[in-house]
Amino acid sequence: MNKADLIDALGGRLGGKKRAQDAIEAIFDVIIREVAHGGRVTITGFGAFECADRAARVGRNPLTGQPVRIEPTAVPKLRPGTAFKGYVADPKTLPKAGLASVRASVAATA
């Protein structure tokens, strides 16, 4: 599934493709900006987006075998939540009705 497919899938739930696109764009923008500034975005039941630092290291040029210095860098990282990992490991545990990302305590009161 790509971004366009995601917009199509959410369009029916949110009352149109334009609303779905605006919602997705806004969510992605907030996540990207927060992580780019060194912050962390945690979505309970889904995971945490954060910035991970990679140290400088020596790599090898695959064509020549010569050592190449690789500069330190920061990369985005997603650490999946426990519920997300559980659903991927055993898709049969996904709820038949309702949302998969709702916290158990919220789902029990609904």
N, CA, C and O atoms as a GROMACS GRO file, in nm:
protein
  440
    1MET      N    1   0.086  -0.117   0.000
    1MET     CA    2   0.000   0.000   0.000
    1MET      C    3   0.090   0.123   0.000
    1MET      O    4   0.184   0.133   0.079
    2ASN      N    5   0.060   0.216  -0.090
    2ASN     CA    6   0.135   0.341  -0.093
    2ASN      C    7   0.047   0.455  -0.040
    2ASN      O    8  -0.065   0.431   0.006
    3LYS      N    9   0.098   0.577  -0.048
    3LYS     CA   10   0.026   0.691   0.009
    3LYS      C   11  -0.111   0.712  -0.058
    3LYS      O   12  -0.209   0.741   0.010
    4ALA      N   13  -0.117   0.696  -0.190
    4ALA     CA   14  -0.243   0.714  -0.263
    4ALA      C   15  -0.345   0.608  -0.220
    4ALA      O   16  -0.464   0.637  -0.205
    5ASP      N   17  -0.298   0.485  -0.202
    5ASP     CA   18  -0.387   0.378  -0.155
    5ASP      C   19  -0.438   0.406  -0.014
    5ASP      O   20  -0.554   0.380   0.018
    6LEU      N   21  -0.351   0.460   0.069
    6LEU     CA   22  -0.390   0.495   0.206
    6LEU      C   23  -0.497   0.604   0.205
    6LEU      O   24  -0.593   0.597   0.281
    7ILE      N   25  -0.481   0.703   0.120
    7ILE     CA   26  -0.580   0.810   0.106
    7ILE      C   27  -0.713   0.752   0.060
    7ILE      O   28  -0.818   0.788   0.113
    8ASP      N   29  -0.710   0.663  -0.039
    8ASP     CA   30  -0.833   0.600  -0.087
    8ASP      C   31  -0.902   0.520   0.024
    8ASP      O   32  -1.024   0.526   0.039
    9ALA      N   33  -0.822   0.446   0.102
    9ALA     CA   34  -0.880   0.364   0.210
    9ALA      C   35  -0.943   0.450   0.319
    9ALA      O   36  -1.044   0.411   0.378
   10LEU      N   37  -0.885   0.566   0.347
   10LEU     CA   38  -0.938   0.654   0.450
   10LEU      C   39  -1.049   0.746   0.400
   10LEU      O   40  -1.127   0.800   0.479
   11GLY      N   41  -1.056   0.763   0.270
   11GLY     CA   42  -1.156   0.853   0.212
   11GLY      C   43  -1.298   0.822   0.253
   11GLY      O   44  -1.375   0.913   0.284
   12GLY      N   45  -1.334   0.695   0.255
   12GLY     CA   46  -1.468   0.654   0.295
   12GLY      C   47  -1.496   0.680   0.442
   12GLY      O   48  -1.609   0.712   0.479
   13ARG      N   49  -1.395   0.667   0.526
   13ARG     CA   50  -1.413   0.688   0.670
   13ARG      C   51  -1.419   0.835   0.708
   13ARG      O   52  -1.483   0.873   0.806
   14LEU      N   53  -1.351   0.919   0.630
   14LEU     CA   54  -1.341   1.060   0.667
   14LEU      C   55  -1.430   1.152   0.582
   14LEU      O   56  -1.426   1.274   0.600
   15GLY      N   57  -1.508   1.096   0.493
   15GLY     CA   58  -1.599   1.179   0.415
   15GLY      C   59  -1.540   1.238   0.289
   15GLY      O   60  -1.582   1.345   0.246
   16GLY      N   61  -1.445   1.171   0.229
   16GLY     CA   62  -1.390   1.216   0.102
   16GLY      C   63  -1.238   1.208   0.096
   16GLY      O   64  -1.169   1.210   0.198
   17LYS      N   65  -1.189   1.198  -0.028
   17LYS     CA   66  -1.046   1.185  -0.049
   17LYS      C   67  -0.970   1.312  -0.008
   17LYS      O   68  -0.859   1.303   0.044
   18LYS      N   69  -1.030   1.428  -0.030
   18LYS     CA   70  -0.963   1.553   0.004
   18LYS      C   71  -0.941   1.562   0.156
   18LYS      O   72  -0.833   1.601   0.201
   19ARG      N   73  -1.042   1.527   0.234
   19ARG     CA   74  -1.026   1.528   0.379
   19ARG      C   75  -0.921   1.428   0.424
   19ARG      O   76  -0.841   1.458   0.513
   20ALA      N   77  -0.922   1.310   0.363
   20ALA     CA   78  -0.824   1.207   0.398
   20ALA      C   79  -0.682   1.254   0.364
   20ALA      O   80  -0.590   1.236   0.443
   21GLN      N   81  -0.666   1.312   0.246
   21GLN     CA   82  -0.535   1.361   0.205
   21GLN      C   83  -0.486   1.471   0.299
   21GLN      O   84  -0.370   1.470   0.340
   22ASP      N   85  -0.573   1.565   0.333
   22ASP     CA   86  -0.535   1.673   0.425
   22ASP      C   87  -0.495   1.618   0.561
   22ASP      O   88  -0.398   1.664   0.621
   23ALA      N   89  -0.570   1.519   0.611
   23ALA     CA   90  -0.540   1.460   0.741
   23ALA      C   91  -0.405   1.388   0.739
   23ALA      O   92  -0.324   1.406   0.830
   24ILE      N   93  -0.381   1.310   0.637
   24ILE     CA   94  -0.255   1.235   0.626
   24ILE      C   95  -0.138   1.331   0.613
   24ILE      O   96  -0.036   1.314   0.680
   25GLU      N   97  -0.152   1.431   0.526
   25GLU     CA   98  -0.044   1.529   0.507
   25GLU      C   99  -0.013   1.601   0.638
   25GLU      O  100   0.104   1.624   0.670
   26ALA      N  101  -0.116   1.638   0.713
   26ALA     CA  102  -0.096   1.709   0.840
   26ALA      C  103  -0.026   1.619   0.941
   26ALA      O  104   0.066   1.664   1.010
   27ILE      N  105  -0.067   1.493   0.951
   27ILE     CA  106  -0.004   1.400   1.045
   27ILE      C  107   0.142   1.378   1.009
   27ILE      O  108   0.229   1.385   1.096
   28PHE      N  109   0.170   1.352   0.882
   28PHE     CA  110   0.308   1.331   0.838
   28PHE      C  111   0.393   1.455   0.865
   28PHE      O  112   0.508   1.443   0.908
   29ASP      N  113   0.338   1.573   0.839
   29ASP     CA  114   0.412   1.698   0.859
   29ASP      C  115   0.451   1.714   1.005
   29ASP      O  116   0.565   1.750   1.035
   30VAL      N  117   0.358   1.689   1.096
   30VAL     CA  118   0.387   1.703   1.239
   30VAL      C  119   0.495   1.603   1.281
   30VAL      O  120   0.588   1.639   1.352
   31ILE      N  121   0.483   1.478   1.237
   31ILE     CA  122   0.581   1.376   1.273
   31ILE      C  123   0.719   1.412   1.220
   31ILE      O  124   0.817   1.404   1.293
   32ILE      N  125   0.727   1.450   1.092
   32ILE     CA  126   0.855   1.483   1.030
   32ILE      C  127   0.921   1.600   1.100
   32ILE      O  128   1.040   1.596   1.130
   33ARG      N  129   0.844   1.706   1.127
   33ARG     CA  130   0.901   1.824   1.192
   33ARG      C  131   0.950   1.793   1.334
   33ARG      O  132   1.057   1.839   1.373
   34GLU      N  133   0.873   1.717   1.409
   34GLU     CA  134   0.912   1.686   1.547
   34GLU      C  135   1.038   1.600   1.550
   34GLU      O  136   1.130   1.628   1.628
   35VAL      N  137   1.044   1.497   1.468
   35VAL     CA  138   1.161   1.408   1.466
   35VAL      C  139   1.283   1.481   1.411
   35VAL      O  140   1.394   1.460   1.459
   36ALA      N  141   1.265   1.567   1.311
   36ALA     CA  142   1.376   1.643   1.254
   36ALA      C  143   1.440   1.735   1.358
   36ALA      O  144   1.559   1.764   1.350
   37HIS      N  145   1.361   1.781   1.454
   37HIS     CA  146   1.414   1.868   1.560
   37HIS      C  147   1.460   1.788   1.682
   37HIS      O  148   1.483   1.846   1.788
   38GLY      N  149   1.474   1.657   1.666
   38GLY     CA  150   1.527   1.574   1.773
   38GLY      C  151   1.423   1.522   1.870
   38GLY      O  152   1.458   1.458   1.970
   39GLY      N  153   1.296   1.549   1.843
   39GLY     CA  154   1.189   1.504   1.932
   39GLY      C  155   1.146   1.361   1.902
   39GLY      O  156   1.205   1.291   1.820
   40ARG      N  157   1.043   1.322   1.973
   40ARG     CA  158   0.990   1.186   1.960
   40ARG      C  159   0.838   1.194   1.953
   40ARG      O  160   0.777   1.272   2.027
   41VAL      N  161   0.777   1.117   1.865
   41VAL     CA  162   0.633   1.110   1.854
   41VAL      C  163   0.592   0.967   1.887
   41VAL      O  164   0.628   0.873   1.817
   42THR      N  165   0.516   0.952   1.995
   42THR     CA  166   0.470   0.820   2.039
   42THR      C  167   0.321   0.808   2.017
   42THR      O  168   0.244   0.891   2.065
   43ILE      N  169   0.281   0.706   1.944
   43ILE     CA  170   0.140   0.678   1.918
   43ILE      C  171   0.110   0.544   1.984
   43ILE      O  172   0.152   0.439   1.935
   44THR      N  173   0.038   0.548   2.095
   44THR     CA  174   0.010   0.427   2.171
   44THR      C  175  -0.058   0.323   2.084
   44THR      O  176  -0.154   0.354   2.013
   45GLY      N  177  -0.008   0.202   2.090
   45GLY     CA  178  -0.063   0.092   2.011
   45GLY      C  179  -0.002   0.081   1.873
   45GLY      O  180  -0.018  -0.021   1.806
   46PHE      N  181   0.069   0.185   1.829
   46PHE     CA  182   0.131   0.184   1.696
   46PHE      C  183   0.283   0.180   1.706
   46PHE      O  184   0.347   0.088   1.657
   47GLY      N  185   0.340   0.282   1.770
   47GLY     CA  186   0.485   0.286   1.783
   47GLY      C  187   0.536   0.424   1.812
   47GLY      O  188   0.459   0.516   1.838
   48ALA      N  189   0.668   0.437   1.808
   48ALA     CA  190   0.732   0.565   1.838
   48ALA      C  191   0.827   0.601   1.724
   48ALA      O  192   0.910   0.520   1.682
   49PHE      N  193   0.813   0.723   1.675
   49PHE     CA  194   0.904   0.778   1.576
   49PHE      C  195   1.008   0.858   1.651
   49PHE      O  196   0.973   0.939   1.737
   50GLU      N  197   1.135   0.837   1.619
   50GLU     CA  198   1.240   0.911   1.687
   50GLU      C  199   1.361   0.925   1.596
   50GLU      O  200   1.368   0.864   1.490
   51CYS      N  201   1.455   1.008   1.640
   51CYS     CA  202   1.577   1.032   1.566
   51CYS      C  203   1.686   0.945   1.626
   51CYS      O  204   1.705   0.945   1.748
   52ALA      N  205   1.758   0.872   1.542
   52ALA     CA  206   1.869   0.788   1.588
   52ALA      C  207   1.998   0.841   1.527
   52ALA      O  208   2.003   0.870   1.408
   53ASP      N  209   2.100   0.852   1.608
   53ASP     CA  210   2.230   0.899   1.560
   53ASP      C  211   2.316   0.780   1.521
   53ASP      O  212   2.326   0.681   1.594
   54ARG      N  213   2.378   0.792   1.405
   54ARG     CA  214   2.472   0.690   1.360
   54ARG      C  215   2.612   0.748   1.370
   54ARG      O  216   2.638   0.859   1.323
   55ALA      N  217   2.701   0.674   1.430
   55ALA     CA  218   2.839   0.720   1.448
   55ALA      C  219   2.915   0.714   1.316
   55ALA      O  220   2.876   0.643   1.224
   56ALA      N  221   3.024   0.790   1.310
   56ALA     CA  222   3.112   0.783   1.194
   56ALA      C  223   3.175   0.644   1.191
   56ALA      O  224   3.199   0.583   1.296
   57ARG      N  225   3.200   0.596   1.072
   57ARG     CA  226   3.259   0.464   1.060
   57ARG      C  227   3.335   0.453   0.929
   57ARG      O  228   3.327   0.542   0.844
   58VAL      N  229   3.407   0.346   0.913
   58VAL     CA  230   3.481   0.321   0.790
   58VAL      C  231   3.409   0.210   0.715
   58VAL      O  232   3.387   0.101   0.768
   59GLY      N  233   3.372   0.239   0.590
   59GLY     CA  234   3.309   0.141   0.504
   59GLY      C  235   3.404   0.102   0.392
   59GLY      O  236   3.521   0.141   0.392
   60ARG      N  237   3.355   0.026   0.300
   60ARG     CA  238   3.438  -0.016   0.186
   60ARG      C  239   3.365   0.014   0.056
   60ARG      O  240   3.244  -0.008   0.045
   61ASN      N  241   3.439   0.066  -0.040
   61ASN     CA  242   3.385   0.086  -0.175
   61ASN      C  243   3.368  -0.053  -0.236
   61ASN      O  244   3.467  -0.126  -0.249
   62PRO      N  245   3.244  -0.091  -0.274
   62PRO     CA  246   3.223  -0.227  -0.324
   62PRO      C  247   3.295  -0.256  -0.457
   62PRO      O  248   3.321  -0.372  -0.489
   63LEU      N  249   3.326  -0.153  -0.533
   63LEU     CA  250   3.393  -0.176  -0.662
   63LEU      C  251   3.543  -0.193  -0.646
   63LEU      O  252   3.603  -0.279  -0.710
   64THR      N  253   3.605  -0.109  -0.560
   64THR     CA  254   3.751  -0.112  -0.549
   64THR      C  255   3.800  -0.178  -0.421
   64THR      O  256   3.916  -0.219  -0.414
   65GLY      N  257   3.714  -0.191  -0.321
   65GLY     CA  258   3.757  -0.248  -0.194
   65GLY      C  259   3.830  -0.148  -0.106
   65GLY      O  260   3.872  -0.182   0.005
   66GLN      N  261   3.846  -0.025  -0.153
   66GLN     CA  262   3.916   0.078  -0.077
   66GLN      C  263   3.832   0.124   0.042
   66GLN      O  264   3.710   0.130   0.031
   67PRO      N  265   3.896   0.156   0.156
   67PRO     CA  266   3.821   0.208   0.270
   67PRO      C  267   3.766   0.347   0.240
   67PRO      O  268   3.830   0.429   0.175
   68VAL      N  269   3.645   0.372   0.290
   68VAL     CA  270   3.579   0.501   0.270
   68VAL      C  271   3.528   0.547   0.406
   68VAL      O  272   3.462   0.471   0.477
   69ARG      N  273   3.558   0.672   0.442
   69ARG     CA  274   3.509   0.726   0.568
   69ARG      C  275   3.364   0.768   0.551
   69ARG      O  276   3.331   0.843   0.459
   70ILE      N  277   3.278   0.720   0.640
   70ILE     CA  278   3.136   0.755   0.637
   70ILE      C  279   3.110   0.848   0.754
   70ILE      O  280   3.137   0.813   0.869
   71GLU      N  281   3.059   0.966   0.725
   71GLU     CA  282   3.035   1.070   0.825
   71GLU      C  283   2.923   1.029   0.920
   71GLU      O  284   2.837   0.949   0.884
   72PRO      N  285   2.923   1.085   1.041
   72PRO     CA  286   2.810   1.060   1.132
   72PRO      C  287   2.683   1.124   1.076
   72PRO      O  288   2.688   1.226   1.009
   73THR      N  289   2.571   1.063   1.104
   73THR     CA  290   2.445   1.115   1.052
   73THR      C  291   2.331   1.082   1.148
   73THR      O  292   2.345   0.999   1.237
   74ALA      N  293   2.221   1.149   1.128
   74ALA     CA  294   2.099   1.122   1.204
   74ALA      C  295   1.996   1.063   1.108
   74ALA      O  296   1.981   1.112   0.996
   75VAL      N  297   1.926   0.959   1.151
   75VAL     CA  298   1.827   0.894   1.067
   75VAL      C  299   1.696   0.877   1.144
   75VAL      O  300   1.698   0.862   1.267
   76PRO      N  301   1.582   0.880   1.074
   76PRO     CA  302   1.455   0.855   1.143
   76PRO      C  303   1.442   0.707   1.174
   76PRO      O  304   1.496   0.622   1.102
   77LYS      N  305   1.369   0.677   1.280
   77LYS     CA  306   1.354   0.538   1.322
   77LYS      C  307   1.212   0.520   1.377
   77LYS      O  308   1.160   0.606   1.448
   78LEU      N  309   1.150   0.407   1.344
   78LEU     CA  310   1.020   0.372   1.400
   78LEU      C  311   1.039   0.248   1.486
   78LEU      O  312   1.086   0.145   1.438
   79ARG      N  313   1.001   0.259   1.612
   79ARG     CA  314   1.000   0.144   1.701
   79ARG      C  315   0.855   0.102   1.717
   79ARG      O  316   0.777   0.174   1.780
   80PRO      N  317   0.816  -0.012   1.659
   80PRO     CA  318   0.675  -0.051   1.666
   80PRO      C  319   0.632  -0.082   1.809
   80PRO      O  320   0.710  -0.132   1.890
   81GLY      N  321   0.506  -0.053   1.838
   81GLY     CA  322   0.449  -0.081   1.969
   81GLY      C  323   0.419  -0.229   1.986
   81GLY      O  324   0.418  -0.305   1.890
   82THR      N  325   0.394  -0.268   2.109
   82THR     CA  326   0.368  -0.408   2.142
   82THR      C  327   0.246  -0.463   2.067
   82THR      O  328   0.250  -0.573   2.013
   83ALA      N  329   0.138  -0.385   2.064
   83ALA     CA  330   0.017  -0.431   1.995
   83ALA      C  331   0.043  -0.450   1.846
   83ALA      O  332   0.000  -0.549   1.787
   84PHE      N  333   0.114  -0.354   1.783
   84PHE     CA  334   0.145  -0.361   1.641
   84PHE      C  335   0.228  -0.487   1.612
   84PHE      O  336   0.199  -0.560   1.518
   85LYS      N  337   0.331  -0.512   1.693
   85LYS     CA  338   0.414  -0.630   1.674
   85LYS      C  339   0.332  -0.758   1.690
   85LYS      O  340   0.351  -0.854   1.616
   86GLY      N  341   0.241  -0.758   1.785
   86GLY     CA  342   0.156  -0.875   1.807
   86GLY      C  343   0.065  -0.904   1.689
   86GLY      O  344   0.048  -1.019   1.650
   87TYR      N  345   0.006  -0.798   1.632
   87TYR     CA  346  -0.083  -0.816   1.517
   87TYR      C  347  -0.007  -0.865   1.394
   87TYR      O  348  -0.059  -0.946   1.317
   88VAL      N  349   0.114  -0.817   1.376
   88VAL     CA  350   0.195  -0.861   1.262
   88VAL      C  351   0.237  -1.007   1.280
   88VAL      O  352   0.237  -1.085   1.185
   89ALA      N  353   0.271  -1.044   1.402
   89ALA     CA  354   0.312  -1.182   1.430
   89ALA      C  355   0.197  -1.280   1.414
   89ALA      O  356   0.216  -1.393   1.370
   90ASP      N  357   0.075  -1.236   1.452
   90ASP     CA  358  -0.042  -1.324   1.443
   90ASP      C  359  -0.163  -1.242   1.398
   90ASP      O  360  -0.238  -1.193   1.482
   91PRO      N  361  -0.182  -1.227   1.266
   91PRO     CA  362  -0.292  -1.145   1.214
   91PRO      C  363  -0.431  -1.192   1.258
   91PRO      O  364  -0.526  -1.114   1.251
   92LYS      N  365  -0.445  -1.317   1.303
   92LYS     CA  366  -0.575  -1.365   1.349
   92LYS      C  367  -0.622  -1.294   1.476
   92LYS      O  368  -0.740  -1.300   1.510
   93THR      N  369  -0.530  -1.227   1.546
   93THR     CA  370  -0.565  -1.156   1.669
   93THR      C  371  -0.622  -1.017   1.643
   93THR      O  372  -0.667  -0.951   1.736
   94LEU      N  373  -0.621  -0.973   1.516
   94LEU     CA  374  -0.681  -0.843   1.484
   94LEU      C  375  -0.829  -0.845   1.517
   94LEU      O  376  -0.896  -0.945   1.490
   95PRO      N  377  -0.882  -0.738   1.575
   95PRO     CA  378  -1.025  -0.735   1.607
   95PRO      C  379  -1.110  -0.745   1.480
   95PRO      O  380  -1.077  -0.684   1.378
   96LYS      N  381  -1.218  -0.821   1.488
   96LYS     CA  382  -1.308  -0.838   1.373
   96LYS      C  383  -1.381  -0.707   1.342
   96LYS      O  384  -1.403  -0.674   1.226
   97ALA      N  385  -1.419  -0.634   1.446
   97ALA     CA  386  -1.488  -0.506   1.431
   97ALA      C  387  -1.414  -0.400   1.510
   97ALA      O  388  -1.348  -0.432   1.609
   98GLY      N  389  -1.425  -0.277   1.468
   98GLY     CA  390  -1.360  -0.169   1.540
   98GLY      C  391  -1.219  -0.145   1.490
   98GLY      O  392  -1.176  -0.204   1.391
   99LEU      N  393  -1.150  -0.058   1.560
   99LEU     CA  394  -1.016  -0.018   1.519
   99LEU      C  395  -0.910  -0.104   1.588
   99LEU      O  396  -0.922  -0.136   1.706
  100ALA      N  397  -0.807  -0.140   1.513
  100ALA     CA  398  -0.699  -0.220   1.569
  100ALA      C  399  -0.607  -0.139   1.658
  100ALA      O  400  -0.540  -0.195   1.745
  101SER      N  401  -0.603  -0.008   1.639
  101SER     CA  402  -0.507   0.075   1.713
  101SER      C  403  -0.562   0.133   1.842
  101SER      O  404  -0.491   0.207   1.910
  102VAL      N  405  -0.687   0.102   1.878
  102VAL     CA  406  -0.744   0.155   2.001
  102VAL      C  407  -0.685   0.082   2.120
  102VAL      O  408  -0.673  -0.041   2.119
  103ARG      N  409  -0.648   0.156   2.222
  103ARG     CA  410  -0.590   0.095   2.343
  103ARG      C  411  -0.691   0.002   2.407
  103ARG      O  412  -0.812   0.026   2.399
  104ALA      N  413  -0.643  -0.103   2.469
  104ALA     CA  414  -0.731  -0.203   2.532
  104ALA      C  415  -0.822  -0.141   2.635
  104ALA      O  416  -0.939  -0.179   2.643
  105SER      N  417  -0.773  -0.046   2.715
  105SER     CA  418  -0.856   0.015   2.819
  105SER      C  419  -0.968   0.098   2.759
  105SER      O  420  -1.077   0.106   2.816
  106VAL      N  421  -0.943   0.160   2.643
  106VAL     CA  422  -1.047   0.238   2.575
  106VAL      C  423  -1.148   0.146   2.510
  106VAL      O  424  -1.268   0.171   2.516
  107ALA      N  425  -1.100   0.037   2.448
  107ALA     CA  426  -1.189  -0.057   2.381
  107ALA      C  427  -1.281  -0.126   2.482
  107ALA      O  428  -1.396  -0.156   2.449
  108ALA      N  429  -1.232  -0.152   2.603
  108ALA     CA  430  -1.313  -0.221   2.703
  108ALA      C  431  -1.429  -0.134   2.752
  108ALA      O  432  -1.534  -0.187   2.788
  109THR      N  433  -1.412  -0.002   2.754
  109THR     CA  434  -1.518   0.087   2.799
  109THR      C  435  -1.616   0.120   2.690
  109THR      O  436  -1.725   0.170   2.718
  110ALA      N  437  -1.580   0.093   2.563
  110ALA     CA  438  -1.668   0.130   2.450
  110ALA      C  439  -1.778   0.032   2.427
  110ALA      O  440  -1.859   0.050   2.335
   0.00000   0.00000   0.00000
